Amino acid sequence: MAEMTVIEAVREALREEMERDPVVFTMGEDIGARGGVFLATEGLLDQFGPERVIDTPLAEAAIGGIALGAAVNGMRPVAEIEFGDFIWPAVNQIIGEAARVRYGTQGRRTAPLVLRVPYGGGVRGGLFHSQSIEVAFSHQPGLKVVAPATPYDAKGLLKSAIRDDDPVIFFEHKRTYRLVKGDVPEGDYTIPIGKADVKRTGTDLTVVSYGLVLHYCLEAAETLMAEGIDVEVIDLRTLRPLDTDTVLESVRKTSKAMIVHEDTKAGGIGGEIAAVIAEEAFEDLDAPVKRVAGPEVPAMPFSPLLEAEFMPSAEKIAAAMRELAAY
């Protein structure tokens, strides 16, 4: 085992997969000599050369289209969208095309591409570098959507995504890149896409989350344990397909459920999870399903004070946990 940050785990997964399989390559803006804006690809150009570590123009539509073309012709591209906020020009290539390749060819063709997408706030990025956009892609059949929160999960899930025969949108929360550290096995391992992980067991209520705020949920759960409230915390890890079995098993045990995500509440992933709980475990509930999410504003504010107001925090989550526990 070696201690790594999330960004180091992502880099090691890329390196190992490119060493393992010569058809794996990476592409994106500034990923070559610079190593990417977050240094996720630092050192890869020297090791693999410009034919496998490809700097692209500032053209997300082209990045998506080239990755798709390479994927359907036998390559395994790992394309980086520099910031999630910039992905919109590539939406047709992803949702309109890549997601439909297997279905539209009756399985004769696949599109084994990965789009790595840094997302989320808490980094003083303001309106144009802080969006949480995962729900836009989690809605689409034909895509797999992954959002790890720890170095261990980031490496194992990225390796699984690269080996997957369907398109995978791989969301990496920017604030976790160097903030979150953890033990990572040296060498090859994978984590199955579509399987949640119970990060903390508990008996009094279930909290479901992912990404950066998963860590705030764990912090809040420790605070409540000192108050005699035992919280179970589930890390979804994959947003499509959702591991509803793990969620429902936990809710049936605790009888109370809360979903926490950074994205705004209306139309969010929390609503889908709440609906599944209502359909499948309604009679097991002792309280309404609760959601904690970002406010209904168009984008992350520039002001540090307003950004802090926007973001879920351990304190806000703990307050919501207390309210649900007392219901």
C-alpha positions in Angstrom: 0.0 0.0 0.0 1.1 3.6 -0.6 -0.5 6.8 0.5 -1.8 8.9 -2.4 -3.9 11.9 -3.1 -6.8 11.6 -5.5 -4.9 13.2 -8.4 -1.9 10.9 -7.8 -4.3 7.9 -7.9 -5.8 9.1 -11.2 -2.3 9.5 -12.7 -1.2 6.1 -11.6 -4.3 4.5 -13.1 -3.7 6.2 -16.4 0.0 5.2 -16.4 -0.7 1.6 -15.6 -3.5 1.2 -18.1 -1.3 2.8 -20.9 1.5 0.4 -20.0 -0.9 -2.6 -20.0 -2.7 -1.9 -23.2 -1.2 -0.1 -26.3 -4.6 1.0 -27.6 -5.2 3.2 -24.6 -4.2 6.8 -25.1 -5.1 10.1 -23.6 -6.1 13.5 -25.1 -7.2 16.9 -24.0 -6.2 20.5 -23.6 -2.8 21.2 -22.1 -2.3 17.6 -21.1 1.1 17.1 -22.8 4.1 19.1 -21.7 2.1 21.0 -19.1 0.6 17.8 -17.7 -2.9 19.1 -17.6 -4.2 22.1 -15.7 -4.4 19.9 -12.5 -1.3 17.9 -13.4 -3.2 14.6 -13.8 -1.1 13.6 -16.8 2.2 15.0 -15.5 5.1 12.8 -16.8 3.0 10.8 -19.2 4.3 12.6 -22.3 7.9 11.7 -21.5 7.0 8.1 -21.0 4.5 7.5 -23.9 5.2 10.2 -26.4 3.0 12.6 -28.4 1.2 9.9 -30.3 -0.4 8.6 -27.1 -0.5 11.8 -25.0 -2.2 14.2 -27.4 -2.6 18.0 -26.8 -5.8 19.1 -28.5 -7.1 22.6 -29.5 -9.5 24.4 -27.2 -12.5 22.5 -28.8 -14.6 20.2 -26.7 -16.8 19.2 -29.6 -13.7 18.0 -31.4 -12.4 16.2 -28.3 -15.7 14.3 -27.9 -15.9 13.5 -31.6 -12.3 12.3 -32.0 -12.6 10.2 -28.9 -15.8 8.6 -30.2 -14.3 8.0 -33.6 -11.2 6.4 -32.1 -13.3 4.2 -29.8 -15.5 2.7 -32.4 -12.4 1.9 -34.5 -10.7 -0.2 -31.8 -8.9 2.3 -29.6 -9.5 3.1 -26.0 -9.3 6.9 -25.6 -9.3 8.7 -22.2 -10.2 12.2 -23.0 -10.0 15.0 -20.5 -12.5 17.9 -20.5 -10.5 20.6 -18.7 -13.4 21.7 -16.5 -16.9 20.3 -16.3 -18.2 23.7 -17.1 -16.7 23.4 -20.6 -18.3 20.1 -21.6 -21.5 21.5 -23.2 -20.1 21.7 -26.8 -19.5 18.0 -26.7 -22.9 17.0 -25.4 -24.2 15.8 -28.8 -21.1 13.7 -29.3 -21.6 12.1 -25.9 -25.4 11.9 -25.4 -26.5 12.1 -29.0 -23.9 9.6 -30.4 -21.6 7.7 -28.0 -24.5 6.6 -25.7 -26.3 5.1 -28.7 -23.6 3.2 -30.4 -24.2 -0.3 -28.9 -28.0 0.1 -29.0 -28.0 1.5 -32.6 -25.9 -1.3 -34.0 -27.6 -4.1 -32.1 -24.3 -4.7 -30.2 -22.2 -5.0 -33.3 -20.2 -1.9 -32.3 -19.2 -0.5 -29.0 -17.7 2.9 -27.9 -15.1 2.2 -25.2 -14.2 5.7 -24.3 -13.7 7.6 -21.0 -14.3 11.3 -20.5 -12.5 12.5 -17.4 -14.3 15.5 -16.1 -13.1 17.7 -13.2 -16.2 19.2 -11.5 -17.5 20.9 -8.4 -17.0 23.9 -6.2 -15.1 24.9 -3.1 -12.1 26.0 -5.2 -13.0 29.7 -5.7 -13.7 29.0 -9.3 -16.8 31.2 -9.6 -19.5 30.9 -12.2 -17.5 29.2 -14.9 -15.2 26.7 -13.2 -17.4 25.2 -10.4 -20.4 23.4 -11.8 -21.7 20.1 -10.7 -23.1 18.7 -13.9 -23.3 15.0 -13.2 -27.1 14.8 -13.4 -27.2 15.8 -17.0 -25.3 12.6 -18.0 -26.8 10.3 -15.3 -30.1 10.7 -17.0 -28.9 9.1 -20.3 -29.2 5.3 -20.9 -26.1 4.0 -22.7 -23.7 6.0 -20.5 -22.0 4.9 -17.3 -21.3 7.7 -14.8 -18.7 7.4 -12.1 -17.9 9.9 -9.3 -15.3 8.5 -6.8 -14.5 10.3 -3.5 -11.2 8.6 -2.4 -7.9 7.7 -4.0 -8.5 4.0 -3.6 -11.8 4.3 -5.5 -10.5 6.7 -8.1 -7.7 4.4 -9.2 -9.8 1.2 -9.2 -12.8 2.7 -10.9 -10.8 4.6 -13.5 -9.1 1.3 -14.5 -12.5 -0.4 -14.7 -13.8 2.5 -16.8 -10.9 2.3 -19.3 -11.5 -1.5 -19.7 -15.3 -1.0 -20.1 -16.8 -1.4 -23.5 -19.3 1.4 -23.1 -18.7 5.1 -22.7 -18.0 6.2 -19.2 -18.2 9.8 -17.8 -15.6 9.9 -15.0 -16.3 12.8 -12.7 -13.4 13.9 -10.4 -14.2 16.5 -7.8 -11.5 19.2 -8.1 -11.3 19.9 -4.4 -10.6 16.3 -3.5 -7.6 16.2 -5.8 -5.0 17.2 -3.2 -7.2 17.5 -0.1 -8.1 13.8 0.2 -5.4 11.2 0.8 -5.6 7.5 1.4 -4.0 4.1 1.1 -3.9 2.7 -2.4 -2.6 -0.8 -3.4 0.5 -0.8 -5.5 -0.1 -2.6 -8.8 -3.2 -3.7 -10.6 -6.7 -3.8 -9.1 -10.2 -2.8 -10.2 -13.5 -1.8 -8.6 -16.7 -2.8 -10.3 -18.7 0.0 -11.8 -22.2 0.1 -10.4 -21.4 -0.9 -6.8 -21.8 1.5 -3.9 -19.7 1.3 -0.8 -20.8 1.6 2.9 -18.1 3.9 4.2 -19.5 3.9 7.7 -21.9 1.5 9.3 -24.7 2.8 11.6 -28.1 2.0 13.0 -30.1 5.2 13.4 -30.2 6.7 9.9 -28.8 6.3 6.4 -27.0 9.0 4.5 -26.3 8.6 0.8 -23.7 10.8 -0.9 -20.7 10.9 -3.3 -17.8 13.1 -4.2 -16.5 15.9 -2.0 -19.5 16.1 0.3 -19.2 12.4 1.1 -16.3 13.4 3.3 -18.4 16.1 5.0 -21.0 13.5 5.7 -18.5 11.3 7.4 -17.3 14.2 9.5 -20.8 15.0 10.5 -21.5 11.4 11.3 -18.6 11.4 13.7 -19.9 14.5 15.4 -23.4 12.9 15.8 -21.9 9.7 17.2 -20.6 11.8 20.2 -24.3 12.8 20.7 -25.5 9.2 20.6 -26.8 9.1 17.0 -25.3 6.4 14.9 -25.2 7.3 11.2 -24.6 4.9 8.3 -22.9 6.6 5.3 -23.1 5.2 1.8 -20.8 6.3 -1.0 -22.6 5.8 -4.3 -19.3 5.9 -6.3 -21.4 5.2 -9.5 -24.3 7.4 -10.4 -25.4 5.4 -13.4 -26.1 2.6 -12.9 -27.2 3.3 -9.3 -26.7 0.6 -6.7 -30.2 0.8 -5.3 -29.8 -2.6 -3.6 -27.2 -1.3 -1.2 -29.2 1.8 -0.5 -32.4 -0.1 0.1 -30.8 -2.6 2.4 -29.4 0.2 4.6 -32.7 2.1 4.7 -34.6 -1.0 5.7 -32.2 -1.3 8.6 -32.2 2.3 9.8 -35.7 3.4 8.7 -34.5 6.9 7.9 -32.8 8.2 4.8 -31.1 11.4 3.7 -29.3 12.2 0.4 -26.6 14.8 0.2 -25.1 16.3 -2.9 -23.5 19.5 -4.0 -25.6 20.0 -7.1 -28.9 21.9 -6.8 -31.9 20.0 -5.4 -34.5 20.3 -8.1 -34.2 17.5 -10.7 -31.1 16.1 -8.9 -29.8 12.6 -8.3 -31.2 12.9 -4.8 -34.7 13.0 -6.2 -34.2 9.8 -8.1 -32.8 8.0 -5.0 -35.7 9.4 -2.9 -38.2 8.1 -5.5 -36.6 4.6 -5.4 -36.8 4.5 -1.6 -40.4 5.6 -1.7 -41.3 3.0 -4.3 -39.4 0.1 -2.7 -39.1 0.8 1.0 -42.0 3.1 1.9 -43.3 0.8 4.6 -39.8 0.6 6.2 -39.6 4.4 6.7 -40.1 6.2 10.0 -39.7 9.7 8.5 -39.8 11.4 5.1 -36.7 11.1 3.0 -34.6 14.2 3.5 -32.3 15.9 0.9 -29.4 18.3 1.5 -28.2 20.1 -1.6 -27.0 23.3 -3.2 -29.4 26.3 -3.4 -31.5 27.2 -6.4 -29.1 29.7 -8.0 -27.7 29.4 -11.6 -24.0 28.9 -10.7 -21.4 29.1 -8.0 -20.8 32.7 -6.8 -17.4 34.3 -6.9 -17.5 35.7 -3.4 -15.9 33.4 -0.9 -18.7 34.1 1.6 -21.4 33.3 -0.9 -19.5 30.2 -2.1 -19.4 28.9 1.5 -23.1 29.7 1.7 -23.7 27.7 -1.5 -21.7 24.6 -0.5 -22.9 21.9 1.7 -20.7 21.7 4.8 -20.2 19.2 7.7 -22.1 21.7 10.0 -25.1 22.0 7.7 -25.2 18.2 7.2 -24.9 17.5 10.9 -27.9 19.9 11.5 -30.0 18.0 9.0 -29.0 14.7 10.5 -30.1 15.9 13.9 -33.4 17.0 12.5 -34.0 13.7 10.8 -32.9 11.6 13.8 -35.4 13.5 16.0 -38.4 13.1 13.7 
